[in-house]
């Protein structure tokens, strides 16, 4: 008997998740597995998933599947906070960092989970109580951010009850290891493996003489004091403003080790995913990678398909949607990756996606038009 009896879905609020949901529903139907979803999300899609409340879904589901990007994955982690329910992240659209698999690998990933062929990694979270009394949890970071038109964020960092340093900055960020590649990284903080149990405190655009990040153990008590010289600060929780702090306020930060669990298959390491998201350049040459490892994703926000090789966007096929049709406009491949057949991979992936969505294609791009002439097997979509 398989492991999974009930699967819960968390969908990106705007991206087209229809093909991913269909793949999950069809896989589940063949195995007698129930699929649950949130009412305002699955009603956008014509599918047989059962609409339930968030509380009911988390209570019943043995697996939560996040379909979207990193923001969707963070929302799924917050839903299962404190539970043993594992979360599988699936990239829908642009490549994400927190997700484990891309859409073409979804069915195989579900079957592997059903057969217990996976491993679990725990994720640390941070929790605080807002000035209005609400308790909030973040899996990336909690940040005190300068409000436009107000003064700098003047924040005292107190560790184990003792003042260590005062920061004057645009923002002061308390990040988990998972969030070390997000806001904290942009502020100059270190990249930290998500398997580390610790917190990173960083200052963005620091105006104080001390601007280094601090790395704390989860056993150490941390408090942020908003100094009397500070302007009004927004309290951002995983990038969402949840409240405001005035001068004189104190924010206690509570680390929560093993607050949620994510599924890993071991196909890529944390460092490979970090290179992919951050597009680290200079650490590898284009020639070091096998073109067979290239991945094509629909970069929904940019209206283009991207082909990614070795963590770099090697090329793109731009498109425009017209009602129920898609117009393929222009294909380009970076010169450093030329001669590897990546343009053809881009076009074939775009045509296969159009076929899966039953979307007719208009080939404005000369390369796509030539490809269609050479590949009559795609005549059904043109």
Phi, psi and omega in degrees: 000139180288166182284323191271131172244326180224131177245133175255144182247138172235119190251148172298138186292341184235327185292153179283105181258010187303313183293324178293316179297318178301318180299318180291315181297317179294318178298316182294320182298324181288346183239006180069030181264137178273137178246127180246154177207164178281137187306314184286353180259311185280343177290345175284347186236136177280095182211172184263010176297146183269127180280124179220168177289162178299319180297317180294318181297314181293326180292322187266330189284136173269351179208136174249132179247122177265121181246106181159230180238203184293324179297320178294320178297318178298320179296320178295320179296320179294327179296322185260013182309129178083358179253166178269001181297118180283154180242129174255122178266129180239125177289125173234108184104231181290154178299134175255172179260321186280336182287156184258326185229158173264164187306317181298338182263006188296312182299316179297323179294317179297318179295321178296321178295317180298333180261012177065026181260072180197174173228161183250137170238137179273152179235133177280145175236170173232145183229146173213163174253124182286162178304334179274003176097350179285143175260132182231154182232142177231144174256346172259296185194159167242129186228141170260115192240135178302133176274129180308135181091352178249179182285179179296163172280106176256108191228129175269132180260116181246122181242128181055037175081002182242137178292128178258309183204154170253128175259140165241117191200176173286331179200152171240125190243130171251113188245147167279168172302323177300320181275004182295340179263011182251239184302318181301318179297318180294338178270004178097010180285166182282156170277126184236133178302137179293349178278352176280139174261103182189178178230148177243127177250121183227155176245129178269128180051057184295136175256358179270161182294328177265119183230016181278154175280154175248142174242120185246152171282152182292347179277349185269138182280132183234133175224139176252121179255124176279113188285163183294339179274359185278150168281178176293136185240139171276141176258109181261131179242109187051042175084359181250129179289118181251349181179188182224151178235133179259166177307135181098347181284153175235136181242113176276132180249122180249116175287146178233089177297147178053043181286336178206167182234137177241153181267134175231147177249354178078013181283330176225152178268168175304320185288327174293319179292325178296318177298320182295315182287314186277351180051053179297125182251153175091344181272350178205152179262156181302327184289351183281352189246145177277128181300337178293344179271359181295145180237134177256129178230152176273105178279084191304317185291335183260003180055051178200153169271137178244142174250122187248130180223122180063032180082359181249144172283106186274340180187172183209149173240109183279144181219168174220134180266135178234092181061242182265011179245159174234132179256121179270115195265312190201134178247133179218143176230133178303139184302328180295341182247012184290160177078015182246004180076019184288329178297317177296322177297319178301310184295314182297322179293320179295318180292321178294323178294318178298319178296316181297329180267001183056044183251118178295149184246137168250121185262090174281327180292125180301323180294319179295318179300316178295322179298318179296324177295324182277346184230079182297349179294347178258015180300335183290343182254352183258000000 
